[in-house]
Amino acid sequence: MRTSLYNEGMINEAVFEAVEKISNVRGAVDGVGNDDQSIGNADMLNLVPTDENGRAFGRTPEHILNIVYLTTDRATSGGFYPNGLNGSLRQSAQTA
Protein backbone atom coordinates (compact mmCIF):
# COMPACT_ATOMS: atom_id res chain seq x y z
CA MET A 1 0.00 0.00 0.00
CA ARG A 2 2.77 2.41 0.92
CA THR A 3 4.50 1.76 -2.43
CA SER A 4 1.29 2.41 -4.34
CA LEU A 5 0.68 5.65 -2.45
CA TYR A 6 4.26 6.74 -3.08
CA ASN A 7 3.90 6.05 -6.81
CA GLU A 8 0.70 8.11 -6.87
CA GLY A 9 2.51 10.88 -5.02
CA MET A 10 5.14 11.01 -7.74
CA ILE A 11 2.31 11.83 -10.18
CA ASN A 12 0.30 14.09 -7.86
CA GLU A 13 2.19 15.72 -4.97
CA ALA A 14 -1.10 16.30 -3.11
CA VAL A 15 -1.01 12.57 -2.30
CA PHE A 16 2.07 13.13 -0.12
CA GLU A 17 0.27 15.89 1.76
CA ALA A 18 -2.86 13.76 2.29
CA VAL A 19 -0.85 10.78 3.54
CA GLU A 20 1.08 13.06 5.92
CA LYS A 21 -2.20 14.32 7.39
CA ILE A 22 -3.49 10.76 7.84
CA SER A 23 -0.21 9.78 9.49
CA ASN A 24 -0.47 12.73 11.87
CA VAL A 25 -3.99 11.73 12.95
CA ARG A 26 -2.93 8.10 13.52
CA GLY A 27 0.03 9.29 15.56
CA ALA A 28 -2.17 11.59 17.64
CA VAL A 29 -4.79 9.00 18.61
CA ASP A 30 -2.98 5.65 18.75
CA GLY A 31 -1.42 6.36 22.14
CA VAL A 32 1.92 4.67 21.56
CA GLY A 33 4.16 7.68 21.12
CA ASN A 34 5.50 9.46 18.08
CA ASP A 35 5.99 6.39 15.91
CA ASP A 36 3.79 7.03 12.92
CA GLN A 37 5.71 7.98 9.80
CA SER A 38 4.48 9.13 6.43
CA ILE A 39 5.55 7.62 3.10
CA GLY A 40 8.00 10.43 2.45
CA ASN A 41 8.09 12.79 -0.50
CA ALA A 42 9.41 12.94 -4.06
CA ASP A 43 13.00 12.91 -2.74
CA MET A 44 12.70 10.21 -0.06
CA LEU A 45 10.71 6.96 0.13
CA ASN A 46 9.78 5.55 3.55
CA LEU A 47 8.41 2.06 2.92
CA VAL A 48 8.90 0.56 6.37
CA PRO A 49 8.49 2.90 9.34
CA THR A 50 11.22 2.07 11.86
CA ASP A 51 12.95 3.55 14.87
CA GLU A 52 16.57 4.71 14.85
CA ASN A 53 17.71 1.08 15.33
CA GLY A 54 15.73 -0.23 12.35
CA ARG A 55 13.00 -1.89 14.43
CA ALA A 56 9.53 -1.75 12.91
CA PHE A 57 6.85 -0.18 15.08
CA GLY A 58 3.96 -2.17 16.45
CA ARG A 59 0.57 -1.46 17.99
CA THR A 60 -1.70 -3.48 20.21
CA PRO A 61 -5.20 -4.25 18.93
CA GLU A 62 -6.56 -1.73 21.45
CA HIS A 63 -4.33 1.01 20.03
CA ILE A 64 -5.48 0.18 16.50
CA LEU A 65 -9.04 0.61 17.75
CA ASN A 66 -8.08 4.10 18.97
CA ILE A 67 -7.20 4.87 15.36
CA VAL A 68 -10.40 3.51 13.80
CA TYR A 69 -12.54 5.08 16.55
CA LEU A 70 -10.55 8.36 16.16
CA THR A 71 -10.15 8.92 19.89
CA THR A 72 -7.53 8.86 22.64
CA ASP A 73 -10.22 7.81 25.15
CA ARG A 74 -11.28 4.29 26.02
CA ALA A 75 -14.18 3.68 23.63
CA THR A 76 -16.28 0.98 22.01
CA SER A 77 -17.50 3.03 19.04
CA GLY A 78 -16.78 6.14 17.00
CA GLY A 79 -14.84 7.35 13.98
CA PHE A 80 -15.09 4.85 11.15
CA TYR A 81 -17.30 2.57 13.28
CA PRO A 82 -19.96 4.82 14.85
CA ASN A 83 -21.93 1.76 15.97
CA GLY A 84 -18.85 -0.07 17.23
CA LEU A 85 -17.61 -3.52 16.31
CA ASN A 86 -18.90 -6.96 17.20
CA GLY A 87 -16.85 -9.74 18.70
CA SER A 88 -14.77 -9.95 21.84
CA LEU A 89 -12.26 -7.22 20.94
CA ARG A 90 -14.21 -3.95 20.83
CA GLN A 91 -12.68 -1.58 23.38
CA SER A 92 -9.83 0.79 22.62
CA ALA A 93 -7.11 1.81 25.05
CA GLN A 94 -7.15 4.89 27.30
CA THR A 95 -4.27 6.91 25.87
CA ALA A 96 -4.90 10.49 26.96
C-alpha positions in Angstrom: 0.0 0.0 0.0 2.8 2.4 0.9 4.5 1.8 -2.4 1.3 2.4 -4.3 0.7 5.7 -2.5 4.3 6.7 -3.1 3.9 6.1 -6.8 0.7 8.1 -6.9 2.5 10.9 -5.0 5.1 11.0 -7.7 2.3 11.8 -10.2 0.3 14.1 -7.9 2.2 15.7 -5.0 -1.1 16.3 -3.1 -1.0 12.6 -2.3 2.1 13.1 -0.1 0.3 15.9 1.8 -2.9 13.8 2.3 -0.8 10.8 3.5 1.1 13.1 5.9 -2.2 14.3 7.4 -3.5 10.8 7.8 -0.2 9.8 9.5 -0.5 12.7 11.9 -4.0 11.7 12.9 -2.9 8.1 13.5 0.0 9.3 15.6 -2.2 11.6 17.6 -4.8 9.0 18.6 -3.0 5.6 18.7 -1.4 6.4 22.1 1.9 4.7 21.6 4.2 7.7 21.1 5.5 9.5 18.1 6.0 6.4 15.9 3.8 7.0 12.9 5.7 8.0 9.8 4.5 9.1 6.4 5.5 7.6 3.1 8.0 10.4 2.4 8.1 12.8 -0.5 9.4 12.9 -4.1 13.0 12.9 -2.7 12.7 10.2 -0.1 10.7 7.0 0.1 9.8 5.6 3.6 8.4 2.1 2.9 8.9 0.6 6.4 8.5 2.9 9.3 11.2 2.1 11.9 13.0 3.6 14.9 16.6 4.7 14.8 17.7 1.1 15.3 15.7 -0.2 12.3 13.0 -1.9 14.4 9.5 -1.8 12.9 6.8 -0.2 15.1 4.0 -2.2 16.4 0.6 -1.5 18.0 -1.7 -3.5 20.2 -5.2 -4.2 18.9 -6.6 -1.7 21.5 -4.3 1.0 20.0 -5.5 0.2 16.5 -9.0 0.6 17.7 -8.1 4.1 19.0 -7.2 4.9 15.4 -10.4 3.5 13.8 -12.5 5.1 16.5 -10.5 8.4 16.2 -10.1 8.9 19.9 -7.5 8.9 22.6 -10.2 7.8 25.1 -11.3 4.3 26.0 -14.2 3.7 23.6 -16.3 1.0 22.0 -17.5 3.0 19.0 -16.8 6.1 17.0 -14.8 7.3 14.0 -15.1 4.8 11.1 -17.3 2.6 13.3 -20.0 4.8 14.8 -21.9 1.8 16.0 -18.9 -0.1 17.2 -17.6 -3.5 16.3 -18.9 -7.0 17.2 -16.8 -9.7 18.7 -14.8 -10.0 21.8 -12.3 -7.2 20.9 -14.2 -3.9 20.8 -12.7 -1.6 23.4 -9.8 0.8 22.6 -7.1 1.8 25.1 -7.1 4.9 27.3 -4.3 6.9 25.9 -4.9 10.5 27.0 
